[in-house]
Amino acid sequence: MPSVLTDGKKSIHPNINPIQYNFNNTESNTISSYSVSNGGQLTLLQAVAATTAASPIDVVVAGPEEQYVIELSAEGHTIGSFSRNNDGSLTMVAEMPDVTSSCAGLATF
């Protein structure tokens, strides 16, 4: 899904079930999680849901039940996979090293 907010250092990526947003923080190498009310109000669930490799630039939600968060770290040249927990925290599942430096984003389908 496309970002709904981006300023070059942070971006929010929505997912559907449950309504939760994952926010990558490029400068602190973290991912934050938020819930969103039916009225559109964001509520912080976890300021640091997970720590990533250097400079996470993109994050997507994946899996048949949207149970994973996948992030791309530009300077770390890695793709990290995290499982989503009910409290908004993320648990590292796997990390793929040596991603090409020309990789600019992630896509799911």
Secondary structure, DSSP 8 states (H G I E B T S, - for coil): ---SEE-SSEEEEE-SSS-EEEEEETTTTEEEEEEE-TT--EEEEEEEEEE-SS-EEEEEEESTTS-EEEEEETTTTEEEEEEE-TTS-EEEEEEE----TT-------
